[in-house]
Amino acid sequence: MRIDKFLKNSRIIKRRTVAKDACEQGRITVNEKIAKPGTEVKVGDIIFIQFGNRSLKVRAEALTESCRKEDATDMYSIID
């Protein structure tokens, strides 16, 4: 699954275009490599996201094409 779609489906980032822009600005890394919007994410990958003055580090736990809001947090686990 593409990183921009994963971030949108997991509801870490609200819109896919915002996730795409964050990737293009170099604010998202997958396994310590700068991610492009089309970077493929696999279960177990470590994703680091820089939000302005905050940052978030998560591990991809599941890749679901579509899920309900209540189930979105099952797609990742927060590290640190």
C-alpha positions in Angstrom: 0.0 0.0 0.0 1.3 3.5 -0.8 2.4 5.6 2.2 0.0 8.5 1.4 -2.9 6.0 1.3 -1.8 4.3 4.5 -1.6 7.6 6.4 -5.1 8.6 5.2 -6.7 5.2 5.8 -5.2 4.9 9.3 -6.4 8.5 10.0 -2.9 9.6 11.1 -3.3 12.4 8.5 -6.8 13.6 7.5 -6.5 13.8 3.7 -4.5 12.0 1.2 -3.4 15.2 -0.5 -2.0 16.5 2.8 -0.1 13.2 3.2 1.2 13.5 -0.3 2.4 17.1 0.3 4.1 16.0 3.6 6.0 13.3 1.7 7.1 15.7 -1.0 8.4 18.1 1.6 10.5 15.3 3.2 8.6 15.2 6.5 7.9 11.5 6.4 10.3 8.6 6.5 9.8 4.9 6.2 12.5 2.7 7.8 14.7 5.8 8.1 14.5 6.6 4.4 12.7 9.7 3.1 9.4 8.6 1.6 7.9 9.7 -1.7 4.0 9.5 -1.9 4.3 6.2 -3.8 6.6 4.5 -1.4 5.2 1.0 -0.6 4.5 0.3 3.1 4.6 -3.3 4.5 3.5 -4.7 7.8 6.3 -4.0 10.3 7.7 -0.9 8.7 8.6 2.0 11.0 7.1 5.3 9.9 8.3 8.7 11.2 6.2 11.8 10.7 7.2 15.3 11.4 4.3 17.7 12.1 5.6 21.2 12.5 6.9 21.1 16.1 5.7 17.6 16.9 6.7 14.2 15.7 5.2 10.7 15.6 6.8 7.3 15.2 4.6 4.4 14.4 4.8 0.8 13.3 2.5 -0.4 10.5 0.5 -3.3 12.0 -2.1 -3.9 9.2 -2.8 -2.7 5.7 -6.5 -2.3 5.2 -8.0 -0.8 2.0 -10.9 0.7 3.9 -11.9 0.6 7.5 -14.3 2.3 10.0 -13.1 5.1 12.2 -13.1 2.9 15.3 -10.8 0.3 13.6 -8.3 2.8 12.1 -6.1 2.7 15.2 -5.6 -1.1 14.7 -3.6 -0.3 11.5 -0.6 1.0 13.6 1.0 1.1 17.0 2.8 4.1 18.4 6.5 3.9 19.3 8.0 6.5 21.6 
